[in-house]
């Protein structure tokens, strides 16, 4: 009798509403940990306006069973990832495993410093570019992941995450371990336009040495490439504009060299293609049949979504 009452109680609950509340809370926590400004939230909301055009035909309750834990995993690694990354950077600096020093070579190439990007410099643009650069490394990725969550697409969430930090971090480390290249402003003894404060000389060197390829460029360009696959024009327009601005900010603020930017774009393209391959192999050969049947039960579009 108690079991029947329990089953009746469970069935009577509005689990879809509980899932929506939990999802909103998780997205809010992501923004809180990232110290998002009001402009970040406004940008996210604009990108969510046309999500219905890209939504997958999957029942909300079935999606929440997998989507919320997956978003939670991304959130966990987001919270711990920054410290992990700086530990790696400090390790590389302390062990000095850089056989190639490129500062002088890069500085000798015409137009490579990106100084031409500052021909339109102004105090307002300086402030805007600092905001774009400071948030661009993670905000471009999170906007895409959060939006793909609300389109009820596990595949898109994985695609954005893999094409972003999950694959790019391990794949870019050999470049940073072999090539020593400092930021443009540091090499040319110019002021730091980001106005960063460094505790000591070692902190300064660690923060300015990993340049080739530009990871700000690679992350944002990967998101741009994936955003172009979506149907919603608002989202595509906003992400192309925002991601292009991130790439431009790296030159405008004298952080990255022009060759860093081109290398970052090529690196991003390769990462997106690798992500596509891994998802295709995983969906065909690794994903359990029982999961596919449960997830796509009663939905034709979901069947296409999970097996593409």
N, C-alpha and C positions, 0 to 999 in steps of 0.2 A: 504493500500500500504506500509506504514511504517513497519507494522507488518511483511509483507512478506519479506521486505528487511532485517529486523532484523533476521528473521528465516534463510534466505539465508546466512547472515553473520555468524551466529552461526554455521551452518552446514559446512561452508567453512573452519572453523578453524581446525587446527591439534591439537585436544584436547589431544591426546595421548602424543604428544611431550610436551605440557604444563604440563601434569601430571608427565612425567619423570623429567622435570626440577624442578618442585615443590618438587618431592620426593628426588632428589639429594640435593637440598638446605636444606630440613628438616634433612636428614642424616648428612649433614655437620654441621648443628646447634647442633645436638646431640653430635657429636664429639667435637665441640668447647666448649660447656657447660661442657663436661667431661674432658677438657684439654687433649685430646688424643695425645699421642706422635706419631711420624711417624711409630713406630713399631706397634701401635694399628691399624693404617690404613692399613698397609701391611698385618697384620693378617686378617683383615676383607676382603680385596681384594682376598686373597688366598681362604678364605672360600666361596667366591662368584663364584669361577671359574666354578664349576659344577652345577650351579643352574638349568640349563635346564633339568637335570635328575629328578628334584623334582618339576618342575613347573606344576601348575594346568591349565587346559584348560578353562580359563576364559578370556573374552575380557578385554584388558587393561583399556579401558574407564570405563567399569562397575566396575572393581576392584578398580580403583582410586577413584571412588565416595565414597567408604567405607574404603578403605585401607589407604588413605592419612589422613582423619580425625582421624582414629584409631591410626595411628602412631603419629599424632599430640597430641592426648590425652596422650599417653605414654610419649611423650617428655615433656609435661607440668608437669606431675607428677614426672618425673625424675628431672626436674629443681627445684621443690619445696619439693621433698621427703626428701632430705638430712637434711634440717633444721627441718622438722617435726620429723624425727627420733631422732635427737639430743635433741629436746624438750622433747620427751618421755623419753629418757635416763636420762636427768637431773631431770625430775619429779620423776622417780623411785629412783634416788639417794637421792634426797631431802626428799622423803617420807619414804625411807628406809624400803620397804616392802619385805624384804628378810628373811623369817623364817629359811632357810637352808643355812649355810655357808660351802662350800665344799673345800676351799683352802687346809686345812691340810689333808683331806681324799684323795684328788686327788694326792697330792704330795707324799703320802705314798705308792702309787701303783707302783710296779716296771715297768720301761719302759714307764710309762704314761706321763712323761715330754716330750717325743719325742727327748730327747738329742741325741739318736742314729742316728737321721737324719742328724746330723752335723758331722758325721764321715768323710764325703766327703767334708767338708767345704773348701771354697777357696774365695778369694776376688771377682773373676769373678762371682762365683755362688751366693755369697751374694748379689751382685748388681742385678743379674738376678732375684733372688727370691723376692727382694724388689719390682722390677717392676711388677712381676707377681702378688704379693699379693695386691699391691696398686690399680691396675686396675681390678683385678679379680672379685671384688664384683659386678661390673656393666658391665664390658666389655664382660664377658662370656654371659650374658643375652642379651646385645644389639646386639652382633654379630648374635645370633640366631634369634632375632626379625627382624633385618634388612634383613637378608637372607630370612626369611619366607615371608617378604614383597615382595621381588623380585621374589619369587616363586608364587606370586599372591594368597597366601593362607591366608584367614582371620582366618580359624580354627587354623592353625599353629601359627599365631601371638598371638591369644588368649591363646593357649596351653602353649607357652613359657612364656608369661606374667603372667598367673595365677600360673603356676608352680614355677615361680620366686618370685619376690617381692610382687606381689599383694596378694597372699595367705600366703606366708611365714612370712611377717611382722606381720599381726594380729595373726597368729597361734603361733608364737614363743614368743610373748610378755609375756604370762603366765610363761614360763620357766624363762625368764629374770627377771620377777618380784618376783618369788619365790626363785630362786637359786642365791646366790652370789658366783661367782667363778671368780677370777682374772686371768689375763694372766700369762703364765708360767714364763716369765722373771721377772715379777713384784714380784711374790710369792717367787722366788728364789734369788731375789736381784741381778739380772744380768743386763747388759746393754741392752737397747732397740735397737734391731737390725734394726728397722725401722727408727731410728734416729728422732723420733717425738719430737716436742717442745711443752711443755704444759705451759699454762699461769700461772697456780697455782696448788696446790695439789688437789683441787676438780676436775679440768679438767683432771688431771692424773687418778684419781680414776674412774671417769665416763667413760673414754676411755678404761679402762682396765678391767671393771667388768663384761661385758656381754659375757660369754664364752660358756655356755652350752645350747643348742648344738651349734656347730660352724656354723655360717650362711655363712661364706665364703665357707665352705664345702657343705652345703645344697644347695646353689644357683648353684654352679658349678656342683655338682653331678646331680641335676635335669636337667641341660642343657645337661650333658653327656648322661643321660638316653633317653632324647627326641631326641638328635642328632643321636643316634643309630637307630632310626626309619627311618631315611632318606636313600635315595638310593645312593647319591653321596659319593664315598669312600674318596675323598679328604677332604670333610667337616667332615665326621665321624672321620677320622684319626686326623685331626687338632684339633677338639673339644675334643676328648678323651685325646690327648696329653696335650692340654692346660688346660683342667679342672683337669686332674690328677696332673699337675704341681701346680695348685692353691692349691689343697688339701695338697700336699707335702710341699708347702711353709709355711703353717700354723704351721707345726711341725718344719721345718728347722729354721724358724725365732723365734722359742720358743714363739709363740702366743697362740696356742691352745693345749690342752691336747689330748692324743690319744683317750680317751673315748669321748671327744667332737667331734672328727672327725667321729667316728663310729655312734654316736648319730645323727650327721648332715646328714650322708648318709641315715639312717633309716627315718629321718624326711623328707628328699627330696623324697624318694620313696613314702611315704604316701601322700605328697603334689601332686606329679605327678598323682597318682591314683585318688585323690580327684578332681584334675583339669579335668581329663578325664571324670569323672562322671558328673561334672557340665556342661561341654560342651555337653555331650551326652543328658542330660536332657534339656538343653537350646535349642539345635537344634531341638529336637522333640516336646517340649511342649510350648516353649516361643517364638521362632523365628516366626514372621508372615509369612503366606503363600505367601503374595504378595512380600515380600523380597526374598524368595526362588525362586519364578518364575522369578523375574527381574534379580537376580544375576546369575542364572543358565540358562538363556534363550539361547537356541541353543547350549548348551554344555553338553555332556554326562558326562565328567569327573567332571565338576563343580557340577553336581547333586550329584555325589558320595561324593565330597568334603564337601558339606554343610550339608549333612544328615548323615555322618558317626557318 
